[in-house]
Amino acid sequence: MRSAPLPTRLAFGGLAVALALATASCGEDGDDNTLQNTCSPSASSTVDANLANKVPEAIRKDGKIVVGTDSTYAPNEFLAEDGKTIQGFDVDLFNAVAAKLGLTAQFVTAPFDNIIPSVDSGKYEIGVSSFTVNAERMKTVDMVSYFSAGTQWAAKPGAGITPDTACGKKVAVQKGTVQVDDLEARSKKCTDAGQAKITIDQYQGQDEATAAVVSGKEDAMLADSPVVAYAVKQTNGELELIGEIYDSAPYGYVVKKDQGEFAQALADALKACIADGSYTAALKNWGVEAGGITDPAVNPAVSS
């Protein structure tokens, strides 16, 4: 899911899976055991002075924005061959957005379910990690829509499981995602109908969930549609898509509640990226342009 790829690999529990390394002008910056990736605005990017003035003073003053991300979610955000550099379409796109604001984005690896609380506490200045926009999340943070994705399932070929026949099966999912709620609702339907529950095994990283299905430990998995499609492609026949994509919804950047002007500046920077083509270029680089949107918004109306 990219153009002119360079080879890289991600180990799925012993299975070497070919991935792609997108080029970026990035350097490493780490403290303790946290992996970080710092990407400067492209030399060809044009700063929008009006939008840059809407960036909170503390961020604008040092010219850097600290981004919390879960780097296990290829092709959206994941580690390159060096095991340190964070790459993916979310990274490419947000670098373009940050450039419009005159900022350098510093991506920091974090557990997915820790990112929103860490944005709220001020540890991260933004969360960029394929967060589905929903009413529950918007109670505590503001969200800026930038992409659309649905849920997709996958299993080993011939597994004989579908989303509607998962009762009594073991299903892998990443902890803290909207797909956990999906599985819990499906499992309740199973038990209400007198059938066996779905065993829901939650993994800290999506790479771990995928590895568990490839190894046969789990019967199936579900995740965001671009992530599952990418995993199926990269496992070279070890997995196949099952069922249709459903529950499409926007992804959103996560911003602290008291920074409404900044959130709007992000939405406007996205619109500027759409207008100048850098938005489409970032998505095409990873083969996910089908999820592109035309109307970024702060706290868009979504079904709960």
VOBA-1610 file (N, C-alpha, C; in pm, whole numbers, padded with zeros to 5 digits, always signed):
BEGIN
Met+00083-00119+00000Met+00000+00000+00000Met+00086+00124+00000Arg+00167+00142-00105Arg+00251+00258-00117Arg+00318+00255-00253Ser+00382+00365-00290Ser+00454+00369-00415Ser+00603+00362-00388Ala+00675+00303-00484Ala+00820+00288-00474Ala+00865+00242-00337Pro+00817+00122-00291Pro+00848+00078-00156Pro+00991+00030-00140Leu+01042+00045-00019Leu+01166-00016+00020Leu+01131-00132+00112Pro+01204-00244+00110Pro+01166-00359+00189Pro+01187-00337+00338Thr+01092-00384+00416Thr+01106-00389+00560Thr+01023-00505+00610Arg+01037-00548+00737Arg+00967-00665+00786Arg+00912-00639+00925Leu+00796-00702+00950Leu+00735-00701+01082Leu+00711-00845+01120Ala+00761-00886+01237Ala+00745-01025+01279Ala+00610-01046+01343Phe+00531-01138+01288Phe+00403-01177+01347Phe+00426-01311+01416Gly+00481-01312+01539Gly+00502-01435+01614Gly+00584-01535+01537Gly+00692-01489+01475Gly+00778-01580+01403Gly+00756-01578+01254Leu+00643-01522+01209Leu+00617-01511+01065Leu+00670-01377+01020Ala+00764-01377+00925Ala+00818-01251+00874Ala+00723-01198+00768Val+00674-01080+00793Val+00574-01021+00704Val+00633-00899+00636Ala+00630-00898+00505Ala+00688-00785+00431Ala+00602-00662+00447Leu+00668-00552+00478Leu+00600-00424+00489Leu+00672-00324+00399Ala+00632-00200+00406Ala+00695-00100+00322Ala+00746+00016+00405Leu+00859+00069+00366Leu+00918+00182+00437Leu+00902+00307+00353Ala+00815+00394+00398Ala+00794+00519+00325Ala+00906+00615+00360Thr+00953+00688+00260Thr+01062+00781+00285Thr+01010+00904+00356Ala+01090+00955+00450Ala+01054+01077+00520Ala+01180+01142+00571Ser+01176+01273+00592Ser+01290+01343+00644Ser+01277+01346+00796Cys+01318+01234+00859Cys+01292+01215+01001Cys+01420+01180+01075Gly+01420+01212+01205Gly+01529+01173+01292Gly+01475+01109+01416Glu+01561+01044+01493Glu+01518+00976+01614Glu+01541+01063+01735Asp+01449+01056+01829Asp+01459+01133+01952Asp+01389+01054+02060Gly+01460+00999+02154Gly+01395+00913+02252Gly+01437+00943+02394Asp+01347+00910+02489Asp+01383+00914+02629Asp+01327+00789+02694Asp+01401+00737+02790Asp+01367+00612+02857Asp+01348+00503+02752Asn+01234+00430+02758Asn+01210+00322+02664Asn+01109+00361+02557Thr+01081+00489+02546Thr+00981+00533+02450Thr+01045+00558+02314Leu+00988+00497+02211Leu+01037+00517+02076Leu+00975+00644+02020Gln+01059+00727+01956Gln+01008+00851+01902Gln+01057+00870+01760Asn+00987+00953+01688Asn+01021+00982+01550Asn+00989+01128+01526Thr+01087+01207+01488Thr+01067+01348+01466Thr+01078+01379+01318Cys+00971+01435+01262Cys+00969+01468+01120Cys+00949+01617+01103Ser+01038+01680+01029Ser+01027+01823+01005Ser+00939+01851+00885Pro+00878+01969+00881Pro+00798+02004+00765Pro+00880+01996+00637Ser+00819+01950+00530Ser+00885+01940+00401Ser+00929+02077+00354Ala+01040+02080+00283Ala+01090+02207+00233Ala+00991+02271+00136Ser+00908+02186+00072Ser+00812+02237-00026Ser+00680+02280+00037Ser+00664+02257+00167Ser+00539+02291+00234Ser+00529+02442+00255Thr+00408+02492+00247Thr+00385+02635+00267Thr+00312+02655+00398Val+00373+02733+00488Val+00310+02762+00616Val+00198+02863+00595Asp+00082+02837+00654Asp-00029+02931+00652Asp-00020+03014+00779Ala+00023+03138+00764Ala+00049+03223+00881Ala-00076+03243+00966Asn-00191+03256+00903Asn-00316+03276+00977Asn-00347+03155+01065Leu-00329+03034+01009Leu-00354+02914+01087Leu-00248+02896+01195Ala-00123+02927+01161Ala-00014+02912+01257Ala-00037+02997+01382Asn-00101+03111+01365Asn-00128+03200+01478Asn-00233+03143+01573Lys-00306+03041+01528Lys-00408+02979+01613Lys-00354+02861+01694Val-00227+02829+01674Val-00163+02723+01750Val-00137+02773+01892Pro-00165+02691+01996Pro-00138+02735+02133Pro+00005+02785+02150Glu+00021+02888+02229Glu+00151+02955+02241Glu+00263+02858+02279Ala+00236+02767+02373Ala+00340+02675+02418Ala+00391+02587+02305Ile+00301+02548+02214Ile+00340+02465+02101Ile+00408+02551+01995Arg+00350+02668+01968Arg+00405+02757+01866Arg+00545+02806+01904Lys+00568+02826+02033Lys+00694+02882+02079Lys+00812+02791+02049Asp+00795+02657+02072Asp+00909+02568+02044Asp+00900+02503+01905Gly+00789+02530+01834Gly+00779+02482+01697Gly+00761+02332+01683Lys+00730+02267+01793Lys+00720+02120+01791Lys+00586+02079+01851Ile+00526+01974+01794Ile+00404+01920+01851Ile+00426+01773+01882Val+00403+01735+02007Val+00426+01598+02053Val+00300+01516+02027Val+00316+01408+01951Val+00204+01330+01902Val+00205+01190+01964Gly+00101+01154+02036Gly+00088+01017+02087Gly+00029+00927+01981Thr+00091+00809+01958Thr+00042+00717+01857Thr+00075+00573+01896Asp-00012+00481+01858Asp+00011+00338+01880Asp+00071+00280+01753Ser+00200+00253+01754Ser+00273+00216+01632Ser+00269+00066+01604Thr+00148+00006+01616Thr+00133-00136+01584Thr+00025-00157+01478Tyr-00015-00049+01409Tyr-00138-00050+01331Tyr-00111-00023+01183Ala-00031-00109+01121Ala+00002-00092+00979Ala-00124-00106+00893Pro-00138-00024+00787Pro-00042+00074+00735Pro-00064+00215+00790Asn-00144+00228+00895Asn-00177+00361+00946Asn-00061+00422+01024Glu-00009+00347+01121Glu+00107+00390+01199Glu+00177+00265+01250Phe+00305+00250+01214Phe+00379+00130+01255Phe+00529+00157+01243Leu+00608+00066+01301Leu+00752+00085+01304Leu+00819+00036+01176Ala+00917+00111+01131Ala+00995+00074+01014Ala+01094-00037+01049Glu+01175-00074+00953Glu+01270-00184+00969Glu+01367-00161+01084Asp+01398-00034+01112Asp+01494-00005+01219Asp+01434-00024+01358Gly+01303-00049+01367Gly+01238-00071+01496Gly+01219+00056+01577Lys+01247+00171+01517Lys+01235+00298+01590Lys+01153+00403+01515Thr+01173+00412+01384Thr+01106+00514+01307Thr+00959+00478+01287Ile+00870+00571+01321Ile+00727+00550+01305Ile+00685+00601+01168Gln+00614+00517+01095Gln+00573+00551+00960Gln+00428+00511+00937Gly+00376+00545+00820Gly+00239+00509+00786Gly+00164+00628+00729Phe+00041+00604+00683Phe-00033+00713+00620Phe-00071+00821+00720Asp-00101+00782+00845Asp-00131+00882+00948Asp-00012+00975+00969Val+00108+00918+00966Val+00231+00996+00986Val+00251+01093+00870Asp+00243+01041+00747Asp+00262+01126+00630Asp+00160+01241+00627Leu+00035+01207+00655Leu-00069+01309+00648Leu-00052+01413+00758Phe-00025+01368+00881Phe-00014+01468+00987Phe+00111+01553+00971Asn+00217+01499+00913Asn+00334+01582+00884Asn+00296+01697+00790Ala+00210+01668+00692Ala+00165+01772+00599Ala+00080+01876+00672Val-00007+01828+00762Val-00092+01919+00840Val-00005+02007+00931Ala+00090+01943+01001Ala+00179+02018+01091Ala+00257+02124+01014Ala+00300+02089+00892Ala+00376+02184+00812Ala+00295+02309+00781Lys+00165+02292+00757Lys+00079+02408+00732Lys+00077+02502+00852Leu+00097+02444+00971Leu+00093+02521+01095Leu+00233+02565+01139Gly+00333+02537+01055Gly+00470+02576+01087Gly+00533+02494+01197Leu+00488+02369+01213Leu+00533+02284+01323Leu+00610+02162+01276Thr+00692+02110+01364Thr+00756+01980+01348Thr+00681+01880+01434Ala+00642+01766+01376Ala+00569+01663+01451Ala+00666+01563+01511Gln+00654+01540+01640Gln+00735+01440+01709Gln+00642+01328+01755Phe+00647+01215+01684Phe+00561+01100+01714Phe+00623+01016+01825Val+00540+00980+01923Val+00586+00901+02038Val+00497+00777+02049Thr+00558+00660+02054Thr+00483+00535+02069Thr+00421+00525+02208Ala+00292+00489+02211Ala+00220+00473+02337Ala+00113+00366+02320Pro+00073+00299+02430Pro-00040+00205+02421Pro-00165+00279+02376Phe-00242+00218+02287Phe-00358+00285+02229Phe-00452+00341+02335Asp-00485+00260+02436Asp-00585+00303+02533Asp-00532+00407+02632Asn-00403+00439+02624Asn-00346+00543+02711Asn-00341+00680+02644Ile-00363+00685+02513Ile-00337+00809+02440Ile-00437+00918+02475Ile-00566+00888+02472Ile-00665+00992+02503Ile-00647+01047+02644Pro-00633+00963+02748Pro-00607+01019+02881Pro-00479+01102+02885Ser-00379+01064+02807Ser-00253+01138+02807Ser-00263+01270+02734Val-00351+01280+02634Val-00378+01410+02572Val-00453+01498+02671Asp-00549+01440+02740Asp-00627+01515+02838Asp-00539+01568+02952Ser-00437+01489+02990Ser-00349+01530+03100Ser-00239+01625+03055Gly-00219+01637+02924Gly-00114+01725+02873Gly+00016+01655+02840Lys+00023+01525+02858Lys+00147+01454+02825Lys+00174+01460+02676Tyr+00069+01442+02595Tyr+00080+01458+02451Tyr-00003+01579+02409Glu+00042+01650+02306Glu-00029+01769+02261Glu-00137+01735+02159Ile-00132+01613+02106Ile-00234+01564+02015Ile-00223+01413+02008Gly-00334+01347+01977Gly-00333+01203+01953Gly-00365+01178+01807Val-00277+01104+01739Val-00297+01070+01598Val-00277+00920+01587Ser-00387+00844+01595Ser-00372+00699+01602Ser-00499+00627+01558Ser-00556+00669+01445Ser-00672+00601+01388Ser-00789+00592+01487Phe-00812+00698+01562Phe-00923+00699+01657Phe-01055+00718+01584Thr-01146+00622+01596Thr-01279+00640+01542Thr-01352+00748+01622Val-01411+00842+01553Val-01486+00949+01620Val-01617+00891+01673Asn-01639+00905+01802Asn-01767+00863+01858Asn-01806+00954+01975Ala-01931+00946+02014Ala-01985+01037+02116Ala-01915+01020+02250Glu-01880+00897+02284Glu-01816+00871+02413Glu-01681+00942+02421Arg-01601+00933+02317Arg-01470+00997+02318Arg-01483+01149+02320Met-01584+01201+02250Met-01600+01347+02245Met-01653+01407+02375Lys-01683+01322+02472Lys-01719+01374+02605Lys-01596+01431+02675Thr-01479+01376+02646Thr-01358+01415+02718Thr-01257+01492+02633Val-01261+01475+02500Val-01167+01544+02412Val-01242+01594+02288Asp-01182+01687+02216Asp-01233+01726+02085Asp-01167+01637+01980Met-01239+01613+01870Met-01188+01527+01763Met-01206+01598+01629Val-01102+01590+01547Val-01101+01655+01416Val-01099+01546+01310Ser-01207+01532+01233Ser-01218+01423+01137Ser-01122+01442+01020Tyr-01063+01330+00972Tyr-00967+01339+00861Tyr-00969+01220+00766Phe-01046+01114+00794Phe-01044+00992+00714Phe-01169+00913+00749Ser-01205+00817+00664Ser-01320+00731+00694Ser-01281+00585+00679Ala-01318+00505+00779Ala-01287+00361+00776Ala-01401+00284+00841Gly-01413+00158+00804Gly-01512+00071+00866Gly-01444-00044+00937Thr-01523-00141+00981Thr-01471-00261+01046Thr-01469-00376+00946Gln-01362-00456+00951Gln-01347-00572+00863Gln-01295-00689+00946Trp-01335-00810+00910Trp-01287-00931+00975Trp-01190-01005+00883Ala-01107-01090+00945Ala-01017-01177+00870Ala-00995-01306+00948Ala-00963-01413+00877Ala-00934-01543+00937Ala-00844-01621+00842Lys-00796-01735+00888Lys-00717-01821+00800Lys-00810-01879+00692Pro-00760-01900+00573Pro-00844-01958+00467Pro-00906-02090+00511Gly-01035-02104+00484Gly-01104-02227+00520Gly-01145-02237+00666Ala-01134-02129+00740Ala-01166-02132+00883Ala-01315-02155+00907Gly-01397-02122+00811Gly-01541-02146+00825Gly-01608-02058+00927Ile-01561-01935+00943Ile-01620-01842+01037Ile-01657-01714+00964Thr-01768-01652+01002Thr-01807-01521+00952Thr-01845-01435+01072Pro-01859-01307+01053Pro-01901-01222+01165Pro-02031-01268+01229Asp-02118-01331+01151Asp-02248-01373+01204Asp-02249-01517+01254Thr-02136-01587+01244Thr-02129-01725+01294Thr-02012-01742+01390Ala-01987-01639+01471Ala-01871-01640+01561Ala-01902-01693+01700Cys-02026-01730+01728Cys-02060-01783+01860Cys-01974-01906+01889Gly-01917-01909+02009Gly-01834-02022+02049Gly-01692-02017+01996Lys-01657-01912+01921Lys-01524-01899+01862Lys-01435-01806+01945Lys-01305-01814+01919Lys-01208-01725+01983Lys-01171-01617+01882Val-01190-01492+01921Val-01169-01382+01829Val-01072-01281+01891Ala-00972-01241+01812Ala-00869-01148+01856Ala-00907-01005+01821Val-00875-00911+01910Val-00906-00771+01888Val-00806-00687+01968Gln-00779-00566+01921Gln-00690-00478+01997Gln-00765-00411+02110Lys-00703-00409+02226Lys-00761-00348+02345Lys-00790-00200+02323Gly-00906-00155+02369Gly-00940-00014+02365Gly-01002+00034+02236Thr-01020-00054+02137Thr-01078-00013+02010Thr-01230-00026+02011Val-01295+00037+01912Val-01440+00026+01902Val-01483-00117+01871Gln-01390-00197+01817Gln-01425-00335+01784Gln-01447-00421+01909Val-01394-00380+02023Val-01421-00452+02148Val-01570-00445+02180Asp-01627-00325+02169Asp-01771-00307+02193Asp-01852-00390+02094Asp-01807-00393+01970Asp-01873-00471+01866Asp-01880-00618+01907Leu-01767-00673+01951Leu-01762-00814+01989Leu-01847-00843+02113Glu-01844-00751+02208Glu-01923-00773+02330Glu-02072-00777+02297Ala-02117-00692+02205Ala-02257-00693+02165Ala-02291-00822+02090Arg-02201-00868+02004Arg-02223-00993+01931Arg-02227-01112+02026Ser-02139-01111+02125Ser-02135-01221+02220Ser-02264-01228+02302Lys-02317-01110+02337Lys-02442-01107+02413Lys-02557-01165+02330Lys-02558-01135+02201Lys-02660-01192+02113Lys-02650-01344+02111Cys-02526-01394+02114Cys-02504-01539+02115Cys-02567-01600+02240Thr-02532-01547+02356Thr-02581-01605+02482Thr-02731-01584+02499Asp-02783-01468+02451Asp-02928-01445+02457Asp-03004-01548+02374Ala-02939-01598+02270Ala-03001-01698+02183Ala-02972-01841+02228Gly-02907-01855+02345Gly-02878-01987+02398Gly-02756-02053+02336Gln-02672-01973+02268Gln-02551-02026+02208Gln-02430-01990+02293Ala-02316-02050+02260Ala-02193-02024+02336Ala-02145-01881+02310Lys-02086-01822+02412Lys-02033-01686+02399Lys-01914-01683+02305Ile-01882-01564+02257Ile-01757-01543+02184Ile-01647-01520+02287Thr-01538-01591+02274Thr-01422-01565+02360Thr-01347-01447+02300Ile-01349-01335+02371Ile-01288-01211+02321Ile-01150-01197+02383Asp-01047-01213+02302Asp-00910-01201+02350Asp-00854-01067+02306Gln-00828-00981+02405Gln-00781-00846+02375Gln-00629-00837+02384Tyr-00569-00783+02280Tyr-00424-00770+02272Tyr-00384-00623+02278Gln-00268-00599+02337Gln-00221-00461+02350Gln-00193-00399+02214Gly-00138-00477+02121Gly-00107-00427+01988Gly-00180-00505+01881Gln-00215-00438+01770Gln-00280-00507+01660Gln-00189-00611+01598Asp-00059-00588+01598Asp+00034-00687+01543Asp+00026-00818+01621Glu+00004-00809+01753Glu-00009-00929+01836Glu-00139-01004+01804Ala-00247-00928+01781Ala-00374-00991+01746Ala-00363-01063+01612Thr-00300-00999+01516Thr-00282-01060+01385Thr-00197-01187+01394Ala-00089-01180+01471Ala-00002-01296+01487Ala-00076-01414+01548Ala-00168-01386+01640Ala-00242-01493+01707Ala-00334-01566+01609Val-00389-01494+01512Val-00474-01558+01412Val-00388-01637+01313Val-00277-01578+01271Val-00186-01647+01179Val-00136-01778+01239Ser-00108-01778+01369Ser-00053-01897+01436Ser-00160-02002+01464Gly-00287-01965+01453Gly-00396-02058+01482Gly-00446-02051+01625Lys-00388-01964+01705Lys-00432-01949+01844Lys-00574-01893+01850Glu-00607-01803+01756Glu-00739-01742+01749Glu-00808-01784+01620Asp-00941-01785+01622Asp-01017-01824+01503Asp-01031-01711+01402Ala-01031-01588+01448Ala-01052-01474+01359Ala-01009-01347+01431Met-01009-01236+01357Met-00982-01105+01416Met-01067-01003+01344Leu-01082-00887+01405Leu-01146-00775+01340Leu-01076-00647+01381Ala-01072-00553+01289Ala-01005-00425+01312Ala-01055-00328+01206Asp-00996-00210+01199Asp-01034-00113+01098Asp-01002-00168+00959Ser-01087-00136+00863Ser-01078-00196+00730Ser-00944-00180+00661Pro-00878-00063+00661Pro-00749-00055+00592Pro-00642-00140+00659Val-00651-00156+00790Val-00553-00234+00864Val-00567-00383+00832Val-00691-00432+00829Val-00713-00574+00800Val-00676-00606+00655Ala-00713-00518+00563Ala-00679-00541+00423Ala-00528-00547+00404Tyr-00457-00459+00474Tyr-00310-00457+00465Tyr-00250-00584+00524Ala-00303-00630+00638Ala-00252-00752+00701Ala-00272-00873+00610Val-00389-00881+00547Val-00416-00993+00456Val-00317-00992+00340Lys-00295-00873+00284Lys-00202-00861+00171Lys-00060-00902+00210Gln-00017-00860+00328Gln+00121-00883+00368Gln+00148-01024+00418Thr+00046-01097+00459Thr+00069-01234+00508Thr+00069-01336+00396Asn+00054-01292+00272Asn+00073-01379+00155Asn-00004-01510+00163Gly-00135-01500+00184Gly-00220-01618+00184Gly-00245-01680+00319Glu-00181-01630+00425Glu-00204-01684+00559Glu-00338-01639+00616Leu-00389-01527+00565Leu-00517-01474+00609Leu-00601-01438+00488Glu-00734-01432+00508Glu-00823-01382+00404Glu-00932-01298+00467Leu-00984-01202+00390Leu-01094-01119+00436Leu-01221-01203+00445Ile-01301-01179+00548Ile-01430-01248+00560Ile-01539-01145+00587Gly-01652-01161+00522Gly-01761-01067+00539Gly-01733-00935+00471Glu-01826-00843+00487Glu-01816-00711+00425Glu-01772-00606+00528Ile-01722-00494+00477Ile-01691-00379+00563Ile-01823-00319+00615Tyr-01827-00286+00743Tyr-01948-00227+00800Tyr-01913-00120+00902Asp-02014-00046+00943Asp-02000+00061+01045Asp-01890+00162+01009Ser-01892+00209+00885Ser-01793+00311+00847Ser-01814+00438+00929Ala-01704+00498+00970Ala-01708+00619+01053Ala-01577+00694+01035Pro-01574+00822+01070Pro-01451+00899+01053Pro-01347+00869+01161Tyr-01221+00879+01122Tyr-01111+00888+01218Tyr-01101+01035+01260Gly-01047+01057+01380Gly-01028+01194+01424Gly-00899+01216+01501Tyr-00837+01331+01479Tyr-00726+01374+01564Tyr-00784+01408+01702Val-00713+01374+01807Val-00758+01396+01945Val-00691+01520+02002Val-00772+01617+02043Val-00722+01744+02096Val-00787+01771+02231Lys-00713+01831+02321Lys-00766+01862+02453Lys-00887+01956+02442Lys-00984+01938+02530Lys-01112+02010+02523Lys-01100+02163+02527Asp-00999+02215+02594Asp-00991+02360+02610Asp-00915+02427+02497Gln-00897+02358+02384Gln-00819+02413+02273Gln-00902+02417+02144Gly-01022+02473+02154Gly-01113+02475+02041Gly-01058+02547+01919Glu-00989+02658+01940Glu-00932+02731+01827Glu-00826+02649+01756Phe-00747+02576+01833Phe-00644+02490+01776Phe-00708+02376+01697Ala-00814+02318+01752Ala-00883+02210+01680Ala-00934+02260+01546Gln-00990+02381+01544Gln-01040+02436+01418Gln-00925+02464+01322Ala-00811+02507+01376Ala-00694+02531+01291Ala-00648+02400+01225Leu-00656+02290+01299Leu-00621+02160+01242Leu-00716+02123+01129Ala-00846+02144+01150Ala-00944+02116+01046Ala-00917+02201+00922Asp-00885+02328+00944Asp-00858+02417+00831Asp-00727+02380+00761Ala-00629+02333+00838Ala-00503+02289+00777Ala-00526+02165+00692Leu-00615+02076+00738Leu-00651+01960+00656Leu-00716+02004+00526Lys-00806+02102+00533Lys-00870+02153+00412Lys-00767+02212+00317Ala-00666+02278+00372Ala-00560+02334+00288Ala-00479+02223+00222Cys-00458+02114+00295Cys-00385+01998+00239Cys-00467+01931+00128Ile-00598+01927+00147Ile-00686+01872+00043Ile-00677+01959-00082Ala-00677+02090-00062Ala-00674+02184-00174Ala-00544+02177-00252Asp-00432+02160-00183Asp-00303+02162-00255Asp-00255+02023-00300Gly-00334+01916-00269Gly-00299+01783-00315Gly-00216+01700-00220Ser-00163+01760-00113Ser-00078+01683-00022Ser-00158+01580+00057Tyr-00286+01607+00078Tyr-00374+01510+00146Tyr-00385+01382+00063Thr-00422+01397-00064Thr-00437+01280-00151Thr-00304+01208-00169Ala-00195+01282-00179Ala-00064+01221-00197Ala-00028+01132-00079Ala-00057+01177+00043Ala-00026+01098+00162Ala-00104+00968+00163Leu-00232+00974+00124Leu-00315+00853+00123Leu-00273+00759+00012Lys-00246+00813-00107Lys-00206+00729-00220Lys-00075+00657-00193Asn+00013+00719-00117Asn+00142+00657-00086Asn+00125+00524-00015Trp+00010+00506+00053Trp-00016+00383+00128Trp-00136+00306+00074Gly-00190+00350-00038Gly-00299+00278-00101Gly-00431+00285-00027Val-00455+00393+00047Val-00577+00403+00128Val-00663+00522+00085Glu-00646+00567-00039Glu-00717+00686-00082Glu-00868+00667-00084Ala-00917+00543-00084Ala-01062+00519-00082Ala-01126+00575+00045Gly-01047+00594+00151Gly-01101+00647+00276Gly-01091+00797+00289Gly-01049+00864+00183Gly-01035+01009+00188Gly-01169+01079+00206Ile-01165+01193+00274Ile-01286+01274+00294Ile-01264+01413+00234Thr-01370+01489+00222Thr-01360+01624+00165Thr-01400+01733+00263Asp-01447+01692+00381Asp-01504+01791+00474Asp-01456+01772+00618Pro-01325+01790+00646Pro-01278+01779+00784Pro-01356+01872+00875Ala-01384+01826+00998Ala-01465+01906+01089Ala-01427+01876+01233Val-01453+01972+01319Val-01433+01954+01463Val-01560+01892+01522Asn-01543+01781+01590Asn-01655+01711+01654Asn-01773+01691+01558Pro-01750+01619+01447Pro-01858+01599+01351Pro-01970+01515+01412Ala-02089+01531+01359Ala-02204+01453+01406Ala-02186+01309+01363Val-02193+01217+01460Val-02180+01074+01432Val-02285+00999+01513Ser-02315+00878+01471Ser-02406+00796+01549Ser-02335+00749+01674Ser-02404+00740+01787Ser-02342+00705+01916Ser-02313+00559+01924
//
